[in-house]
Amino acid sequence: MAEIIHPFYESHRGAMESAMRHRLDLAEAMLCERAHLSNIDGIRQEVMDEFEIVLTQMPYVGGAASRMSDFFMRLIGFMAISRVLRRHGVSLSVIGEIERETYKAQLLTVPEAERLASGRQFMSSENQTLLREQATKSHQKEFPEDFVYDFVEPGPGDNFEFGVNYKACGFCKFAARHGDKEILPNICGLDFDAYATGGIHLERTQTLAGGANHCNFRFSRLPSD
């Protein structure tokens, strides 16, 4: 019996597959030069086939009502890339470099004005209010495979605007369930460029994937040019 993709992800499947193909286009030169792979068309097909498997494994965490659904949809495809490259003997460090540079290149295809507007929205007081509400809701653990997190207010002497402490991570749970623990840190590494391209500085000194008891995200605005 064929594995089933959750209807919410099925409704976004076309966009996710398009994003994956775009990433593979952007990664092609690096796959040749750094990963020393030659059959790039074959690698592309392997990745897209693996992505079909990943889509059936993606946990439902509330759909459009949860901000974390977007994180899964944007980043889970890198699990497929990592799995395939590991099978071809590519080192974890090289995989991490390729994925991070590919993701940054993909993010930078979005016009700067649009990226910065999105960053301002993320840092806005309205979004901070939403984050507080969703952080409180996350502790209800309605969806077992979801993230659980706290909103962090800055204290005296702090140089960040707000923070988030992730006490449980959906990607960590996914990796533990599907045997992806060794490639998990590469997913964590994507966060810095994701925020920086939107004009946001992320400071983070520990992660659940690295063995800490929470991930300490701290956000501030990058100086404008």
Sine and cosine of phi, psi and omega as CSV:
sin_phi,cos_phi,sin_psi,cos_psi,sin_omega,cos_omega
0.00,0.00,0.74,-0.67,-0.02,-1.00
-0.93,0.38,0.60,-0.80,0.07,-1.00
-0.94,0.34,0.51,-0.86,-0.09,-1.00
-0.97,-0.23,0.69,-0.72,0.14,-0.99
-1.00,-0.01,0.73,-0.69,0.00,-1.00
-0.84,0.54,0.65,-0.76,-0.03,-1.00
-0.80,0.61,-0.57,0.82,0.01,-1.00
-0.89,0.45,-0.71,0.70,0.00,-1.00
-0.96,0.29,-0.54,0.84,0.06,-1.00
-0.86,0.50,-0.60,0.80,-0.02,-1.00
-0.93,0.36,-0.34,0.94,0.02,-1.00
-0.94,-0.33,0.13,0.99,-0.13,-0.99
-0.86,0.50,-0.69,0.72,-0.03,-1.00
-0.85,0.52,-0.71,0.71,-0.01,-1.00
-0.92,0.40,-0.64,0.76,0.00,-1.00
-0.92,0.40,-0.66,0.76,0.02,-1.00
-0.92,0.40,-0.62,0.78,0.04,-1.00
-0.89,0.46,-0.68,0.74,0.03,-1.00
-0.89,0.46,-0.62,0.78,0.02,-1.00
-0.91,0.42,-0.70,0.71,0.01,-1.00
-0.89,0.46,-0.62,0.79,0.03,-1.00
-0.89,0.45,-0.69,0.73,0.03,-1.00
-0.87,0.49,-0.67,0.74,-0.01,-1.00
-0.91,0.41,-0.57,0.82,0.11,-0.99
-0.87,0.48,-0.73,0.68,-0.04,-1.00
-0.93,0.37,-0.49,0.87,-0.06,-1.00
-1.00,0.05,-0.17,0.99,-0.21,-0.98
-0.82,0.58,-0.75,0.66,-0.03,-1.00
-0.89,0.45,-0.66,0.76,0.00,-1.00
-0.92,0.38,-0.56,0.83,0.04,-1.00
-0.90,0.45,-0.58,0.81,0.04,-1.00
-0.97,0.26,-0.78,0.63,-0.19,-0.98
-0.99,0.16,-0.58,0.81,-0.08,-1.00
-0.98,-0.21,-0.63,0.78,0.01,-1.00
-1.00,0.03,-0.17,0.99,0.04,-1.00
0.84,0.54,0.67,0.74,0.05,-1.00
-0.98,-0.19,0.59,-0.81,-0.07,-1.00
-0.94,-0.35,-0.68,0.73,-0.04,-1.00
-0.99,0.12,0.96,0.29,-0.12,-0.99
-0.91,0.41,-0.61,0.79,0.04,-1.00
-0.88,0.48,-0.63,0.77,0.04,-1.00
-0.92,0.40,-0.65,0.76,0.03,-1.00
-0.89,0.45,-0.69,0.72,0.02,-1.00
-0.84,0.54,-0.72,0.70,-0.02,-1.00
-0.91,0.41,-0.65,0.76,0.05,-1.00
-0.87,0.50,-0.68,0.73,-0.01,-1.00
-0.90,0.43,-0.71,0.71,0.00,-1.00
-0.91,0.40,-0.58,0.81,0.08,-1.00
-0.91,0.42,-0.65,0.76,0.01,-1.00
-0.93,0.37,-0.56,0.83,0.03,-1.00
-0.90,0.44,-0.57,0.82,0.08,-1.00
-0.87,0.49,-0.61,0.79,0.05,-1.00
-0.93,0.38,-0.71,0.71,0.01,-1.00
-0.85,0.52,-0.64,0.77,0.01,-1.00
-0.86,0.52,-0.59,0.80,0.02,-1.00
-0.96,0.27,-0.33,0.94,-0.04,-1.00
-1.00,-0.05,-0.25,0.97,-0.07,-1.00
-0.89,0.46,0.80,-0.60,0.00,-1.00
-0.98,0.20,0.61,-0.79,0.09,-1.00
-0.99,0.14,0.80,-0.60,-0.05,-1.00
-0.82,-0.57,0.42,0.91,0.08,-1.00
0.89,-0.45,-0.03,1.00,0.06,-1.00
0.88,0.47,-0.64,-0.77,-0.08,-1.00
-0.90,0.44,-0.34,0.94,-0.02,-1.00
-0.97,0.23,-0.23,0.97,-0.05,-1.00
-0.90,-0.44,0.77,-0.64,0.03,-1.00
-0.91,0.42,-0.37,0.93,-0.07,-1.00
-0.98,0.22,-0.32,0.95,0.06,-1.00
-0.86,0.51,-0.63,0.78,-0.01,-1.00
-0.91,0.41,-0.61,0.79,0.04,-1.00
-0.88,0.47,-0.70,0.72,0.04,-1.00
-0.87,0.49,-0.74,0.68,-0.08,-1.00
-0.91,0.40,-0.56,0.83,-0.03,-1.00
-0.98,0.18,-0.53,0.85,-0.19,-0.98
-0.92,-0.38,-0.33,0.94,-0.13,-0.99
-0.91,0.42,-0.42,0.91,0.02,-1.00
-0.88,0.47,-0.43,0.90,0.04,-1.00
-0.92,0.38,-0.38,0.93,0.12,-0.99
-0.89,0.46,-0.66,0.75,0.01,-1.00
-0.90,0.43,-0.70,0.72,0.03,-1.00
-0.87,0.49,-0.72,0.69,-0.02,-1.00
-0.88,0.47,-0.69,0.72,-0.01,-1.00
-0.85,0.52,-0.73,0.69,-0.04,-1.00
-0.92,0.40,-0.71,0.71,-0.02,-1.00
-0.91,0.42,-0.59,0.80,0.06,-1.00
-0.90,0.44,-0.64,0.77,0.02,-1.00
-0.89,0.45,-0.43,0.90,0.02,-1.00
-1.00,-0.08,0.21,0.98,0.12,-0.99
0.99,0.15,0.24,0.97,0.01,-1.00
-0.97,0.23,0.69,-0.72,-0.05,-1.00
-0.93,0.36,0.41,-0.91,-0.01,-1.00
-0.88,0.48,-0.62,0.78,-0.03,-1.00
-0.92,0.40,-0.65,0.76,0.02,-1.00
-0.93,0.37,-0.64,0.76,0.07,-1.00
-0.85,0.53,-0.71,0.70,-0.01,-1.00
-0.87,0.49,-0.68,0.73,0.01,-1.00
-0.89,0.45,-0.72,0.69,-0.04,-1.00
-0.89,0.45,-0.70,0.72,-0.05,-1.00
-0.92,0.39,-0.67,0.74,-0.04,-1.00
-0.92,0.39,-0.69,0.73,0.00,-1.00
-0.93,0.36,-0.57,0.82,0.05,-1.00
-0.91,0.41,-0.70,0.71,-0.03,-1.00
-0.91,0.42,-0.67,0.74,0.02,-1.00
-0.88,0.47,-0.69,0.72,0.02,-1.00
-0.87,0.49,-0.64,0.77,0.01,-1.00
-0.92,0.39,-0.69,0.73,0.02,-1.00
-0.88,0.47,-0.61,0.79,-0.06,-1.00
-0.96,0.26,-0.12,0.99,0.12,-0.99
-0.97,0.25,-0.26,0.96,0.09,-1.00
-0.98,0.20,0.72,-0.69,-0.01,-1.00
-0.80,0.60,0.62,-0.78,-0.07,-1.00
-0.83,0.56,-0.68,0.73,-0.03,-1.00
-0.86,0.51,-0.63,0.77,0.01,-1.00
-0.93,0.37,-0.67,0.75,0.01,-1.00
-0.90,0.44,-0.71,0.71,-0.03,-1.00
-0.93,0.36,-0.57,0.82,0.07,-1.00
-0.90,0.44,-0.65,0.76,0.05,-1.00
-0.90,0.44,-0.63,0.78,0.04,-1.00
-0.91,0.42,-0.66,0.75,0.03,-1.00
-0.89,0.45,-0.62,0.78,0.03,-1.00
-0.90,0.44,-0.65,0.76,0.00,-1.00
-0.89,0.46,-0.62,0.78,-0.04,-1.00
-0.99,0.11,-0.10,0.99,-0.10,-0.99
-0.92,0.39,0.38,-0.92,0.04,-1.00
-0.89,0.46,-0.54,0.84,0.02,-1.00
-0.90,0.43,-0.68,0.73,0.00,-1.00
-0.94,0.33,-0.57,0.82,0.06,-1.00
-0.89,0.47,-0.61,0.79,0.07,-1.00
-0.88,0.47,-0.69,0.72,0.03,-1.00
-0.89,0.46,-0.67,0.74,0.01,-1.00
-0.88,0.48,-0.65,0.76,0.05,-1.00
-0.87,0.50,-0.71,0.71,-0.02,-1.00
-0.90,0.43,-0.70,0.71,-0.04,-1.00
-0.95,0.31,-0.51,0.86,0.07,-1.00
-0.89,0.45,-0.70,0.71,0.04,-1.00
-0.88,0.48,-0.69,0.72,-0.01,-1.00
-0.90,0.43,-0.54,0.84,-0.06,-1.00
-0.88,0.47,-0.45,0.89,-0.01,-1.00
-0.96,0.28,-0.19,0.98,0.10,-1.00
-0.96,0.28,-0.30,0.95,0.07,-1.00
0.79,0.61,0.74,0.67,0.01,-1.00
-0.88,0.47,-0.57,0.82,0.01,-1.00
-0.89,-0.47,0.92,-0.39,-0.13,-0.99
-0.84,0.54,-0.49,0.87,-0.06,-1.00
-1.00,-0.03,0.16,0.99,-0.07,-1.00
-1.00,0.10,0.09,-1.00,0.12,-0.99
-0.99,0.15,0.47,-0.88,0.14,-0.99
-0.79,-0.62,0.78,-0.63,-0.13,-0.99
-0.46,-0.89,0.30,-0.95,0.05,-1.00
-0.88,-0.48,0.60,-0.80,0.15,-0.99
-0.99,0.14,0.67,-0.74,-0.06,-1.00
-0.88,-0.47,0.86,-0.52,0.08,-1.00
-1.00,0.06,0.59,-0.81,0.05,-1.00
-0.94,0.34,0.57,-0.82,0.07,-1.00
-0.97,-0.24,0.00,-1.00,0.03,-1.00
-0.84,0.55,0.77,-0.63,0.03,-1.00
1.00,0.04,-0.16,0.99,0.02,-1.00
-0.96,0.26,0.58,-0.82,-0.02,-1.00
-0.93,-0.37,0.44,0.90,0.10,-1.00
-0.88,-0.48,0.34,-0.94,-0.04,-1.00
-1.00,0.08,-0.62,0.79,0.12,-0.99
-0.28,-0.96,0.21,-0.98,-0.01,-1.00
-0.63,-0.78,0.18,-0.98,0.10,-1.00
-0.69,-0.73,0.79,-0.62,0.14,-0.99
-0.97,-0.24,0.91,-0.41,0.03,-1.00
-1.00,0.05,0.91,-0.42,-0.01,-1.00
-1.00,0.02,-0.41,0.91,0.09,-1.00
-0.58,-0.81,0.65,-0.76,-0.13,-0.99
-0.87,-0.49,0.78,-0.62,0.02,-1.00
-0.89,0.46,-0.57,0.82,0.02,-1.00
-0.94,0.33,-0.59,0.80,0.06,-1.00
-0.89,0.45,-0.68,0.73,0.01,-1.00
-0.91,0.42,-0.67,0.75,0.03,-1.00
-0.87,0.49,-0.73,0.68,-0.04,-1.00
-0.89,0.45,-0.64,0.77,0.01,-1.00
-0.92,0.40,-0.62,0.79,-0.05,-1.00
-0.95,0.32,-0.57,0.82,-0.17,-0.99
-0.92,-0.40,0.21,0.98,0.09,-1.00
0.97,0.24,0.53,0.85,-0.07,-1.00
-0.94,-0.35,0.34,0.94,-0.13,-0.99
-0.87,0.50,-0.59,0.81,-0.07,-1.00
-0.95,0.33,-0.43,0.90,-0.01,-1.00
-1.00,-0.08,-0.09,1.00,-0.06,-1.00
-0.86,0.51,-0.69,0.72,-0.03,-1.00
-0.84,0.54,-0.47,0.88,0.04,-1.00
-0.91,0.41,-0.52,0.85,0.07,-1.00
-0.92,0.39,-0.67,0.75,0.02,-1.00
-0.86,0.50,-0.59,0.81,-0.06,-1.00
-0.92,0.39,-0.29,0.96,-0.02,-1.00
-0.96,0.28,-0.33,0.94,-0.12,-0.99
-0.89,0.46,-0.63,0.78,-0.13,-0.99
-0.89,0.46,-0.74,0.68,0.02,-1.00
-0.94,0.34,-0.55,0.84,0.01,-1.00
-0.86,0.52,-0.66,0.75,0.01,-1.00
-0.99,0.16,-0.63,0.77,-0.06,-1.00
-0.88,0.47,-0.60,0.80,0.00,-1.00
-0.93,0.36,-0.23,0.97,0.10,-1.00
-0.98,-0.20,0.20,0.98,0.04,-1.00
0.99,0.14,0.38,0.92,-0.06,-1.00
-0.88,-0.48,0.73,-0.69,0.10,-0.99
-1.00,-0.05,0.83,-0.56,0.09,-1.00
-0.97,-0.25,0.81,-0.58,0.18,-0.98
-0.93,-0.36,0.76,-0.64,0.02,-1.00
-0.50,-0.87,0.82,-0.57,-0.08,-1.00
-0.94,-0.34,-0.09,1.00,0.00,-1.00
-0.39,-0.92,0.43,-0.90,0.02,-1.00
-0.66,-0.75,0.40,-0.91,0.14,-0.99
-0.87,0.48,-0.64,0.76,0.00,-1.00
-0.88,0.47,-0.48,0.87,0.01,-1.00
-1.00,0.03,0.06,1.00,0.06,-1.00
0.98,-0.22,-0.02,1.00,0.03,-1.00
-0.97,0.23,0.21,-0.98,0.00,-1.00
-1.00,0.05,-0.07,1.00,0.15,-0.99
-0.26,-0.97,0.33,-0.94,0.12,-0.99
-1.00,-0.09,0.79,-0.62,-0.08,-1.00
-0.96,-0.28,1.00,0.04,0.05,-1.00
-0.99,0.15,0.76,-0.65,0.07,-1.00
-0.76,-0.65,0.79,-0.61,-0.15,-0.99
-0.90,-0.43,0.68,-0.74,0.15,-0.99
-0.54,-0.84,0.23,-0.97,-0.04,-1.00
-1.00,0.06,0.70,-0.71,0.11,-0.99
-0.95,0.31,0.58,-0.81,0.06,-1.00
-0.86,0.51,0.67,-0.74,0.05,-1.00
-0.99,0.15,0.50,-0.86,0.00,-1.00
-0.93,0.36,0.00,0.00,0.00,0.00
